[in-house]
């Protein structure tokens, strides 16, 4: 794992490569990388939570392509897949929870046209299901705002995991 000092001193392409798996939105990456040097991880996370706000529809679409459905195991060996598997490790393998997540994912995708996104780290399968059911009642603009916040929370957790 790289240190924050190494990130601060890294050449631009190397720094970009370190943070891209946290949130694949170029404008966000540029803001985070250009904000260096950071005195501590908290300062880095502060910038990450406000950078590129608000996300455009194209940026949200791009970021969502890197997130599997909740309850589905991400494939591959990419940094994004490794992060996702770790973040979803607390989601129950219980057949009933998995079935309900699959049904909820389908309903959400039919309603909004993209995967349901939530910061899974630290949440149980039941908590995720509750949030999914509540968010199905949102309008598209409200849901876009919630998705952006969830992306920022995921990115912050990933940065803390890399540099913390």
SULRA-V76157 format. One record per residue. N is the residue number from 1. RES is the residue in one small letter. PHI is phi as a letter, one per 20 degrees, with the letter a starting at -180 (999 if undefined). NEAR is the number of other C-alpha atoms within 10 Angstrom. Layout:
N/RES/PHI/NEAR ; N/RES/PHI/NEAR
This chain:
1/x/999/9 ; 2/x/f/10 ; 3/x/e/12 ; 4/x/f/20 ; 5/x/f/14 ; 6/x/f/13 ; 7/x/f/20 ; 8/x/g/17 ; 9/x/e/13 ; 10/x/f/15 ; 11/x/f/11 ; 12/x/g/14 ; 13/x/f/9 ; 14/x/f/13 ; 15/x/f/20 ; 16/x/f/19 ; 17/x/f/12 ; 18/x/f/20 ; 19/x/e/21 ; 20/x/g/19 ; 21/x/f/21 ; 22/x/f/27 ; 23/x/a/24 ; 24/x/e/21 ; 25/x/c/19 ; 26/x/g/15 ; 27/x/f/13 ; 28/x/f/23 ; 29/x/g/23 ; 30/x/g/17 ; 31/x/f/15 ; 32/x/f/25 ; 33/x/f/26 ; 34/x/f/13 ; 35/x/f/15 ; 36/x/f/18 ; 37/x/e/15 ; 38/x/d/17 ; 39/x/f/11 ; 40/x/b/12 ; 41/x/f/17 ; 42/x/f/14 ; 43/x/f/13 ; 44/x/f/21 ; 45/x/f/21 ; 46/x/g/12 ; 47/x/f/18 ; 48/x/f/25 ; 49/x/f/19 ; 50/x/c/14 ; 51/x/f/18 ; 52/x/l/18 ; 53/x/d/13 ; 54/x/e/13 ; 55/x/f/19 ; 56/x/f/13 ; 57/x/g/11 ; 58/x/f/10 ; 59/x/f/18 ; 60/x/f/18 ; 61/x/g/14 ; 62/x/f/15 ; 63/x/f/19 ; 64/x/f/19 ; 65/x/f/11 ; 66/x/e/16 ; 67/x/d/19 ; 68/x/f/18 ; 69/x/f/20 ; 70/x/f/25 ; 71/x/n/23 ; 72/x/d/15 ; 73/x/f/15 ; 74/x/f/20 ; 75/x/e/12 ; 76/x/n/9 ; 77/x/d/8 ; 78/x/f/11 ; 79/x/f/13 ; 80/x/f/21 ; 81/x/f/18 ; 82/x/f/15 ; 83/x/g/19 ; 84/x/f/25 ; 85/x/f/18 ; 86/x/f/14 ; 87/x/f/18 ; 88/x/e/21 ; 89/x/f/17 ; 90/x/e/15 ; 91/x/f/22 ; 92/x/f/14 ; 93/x/e/12 ; 94/x/g/9 ; 95/x/g/9 ; 96/x/f/10 ; 97/x/f/17 ; 98/x/f/18 ; 99/x/f/13 ; 100/x/f/15 ; 101/x/f/23 ; 102/x/f/16 ; 103/x/f/12 ; 104/x/f/18 ; 105/x/g/23 ; 106/x/f/16 ; 107/x/f/17 ; 108/x/f/20 ; 109/x/f/15 ; 110/x/f/11 ; 111/x/f/14 ; 112/x/d/15 ; 113/x/n/11 ; 114/x/b/15 ; 115/x/f/19 ; 116/x/f/22 ; 117/x/d/23 ; 118/x/b/21 ; 119/x/f/20 ; 120/x/e/22 ; 121/x/g/18 ; 122/x/n/12 ; 123/x/d/16 ; 124/x/e/15 ; 125/x/g/23 ; 126/x/f/14 ; 127/x/f/13 ; 128/x/f/20 ; 129/x/f/19 ; 130/x/g/11 ; 131/x/f/12 ; 132/x/f/20 ; 133/x/f/16 ; 134/x/f/10 ; 135/x/f/16 ; 136/x/f/18 ; 137/x/e/12 ; 138/x/f/14 ; 139/x/e/11 ; 140/x/f/14 ; 141/x/f/9 ; 142/x/f/11 ; 143/x/f/17 ; 144/x/f/18 ; 145/x/f/13 ; 146/x/f/16 ; 147/x/g/19 ; 148/x/f/22 ; 149/x/f/20 ; 150/x/f/16 ; 151/x/f/23 ; 152/x/f/22 ; 153/x/f/20 ; 154/x/f/23 ; 155/x/f/22 ; 156/x/f/22 ; 157/x/f/18 ; 158/x/f/21 ; 159/x/f/22 ; 160/x/f/15 ; 161/x/f/13 ; 162/x/f/16 ; 163/x/d/17 ; 164/x/e/14
